[in-house]
């Protein structure tokens, strides 16, 4: 779950260094990965044992 957040951090580093194209594409990929991971996580059944 943390990979998209690390990708956003790297994207900010790319933007800071002036590589805006790479920063935009990495940010878009990070958001897409985050949406996919959240969709997979939200549909998992809860395993609650009482």
N, C-alpha and C positions, 0 to 999 in steps of 0.2 A: 504494500500500500504506500510505501514511502518513495518509490521510484519516481512517480510524477512530480513530487515536491522537489526532489533532487534535480530533476530535469528542468524545473522552473528556475531553480537557483543557477544552474549552468546557463540557462537562457538569459537570465539577467547579467551574468558575467559576459556573455557574447555581446549583449546590447551595450554594456559599458565599454567594451573594447572596440565598438564601432562596427561589429559584424551583425547588422540588423537583419539580414536575410536569414542567417542561421538561427538567430534569436527568435524570429517569428515562427519559423517552421518547428523549432524545438518546443516552443510554447504551445503551439497547436497540437503537436504530438502528445505533449504532457497532458493537456486538457482532455484529449480523446482517450488516452490511457486511464485517466482518472475517472471519466464517465463509465468506461467499460468495467473497471475494477469496482466502482460503486454499485453498478448494476449487478455484478456477480455477487457482491457482498450482501446487497439488500435482498436478494432472492434466496439466500441460504436459509434452510430451516434452523430454528433454534433448538439446540440440544440441551434442554433443561431437565436435569434429573433431581427430583425432590425426594 
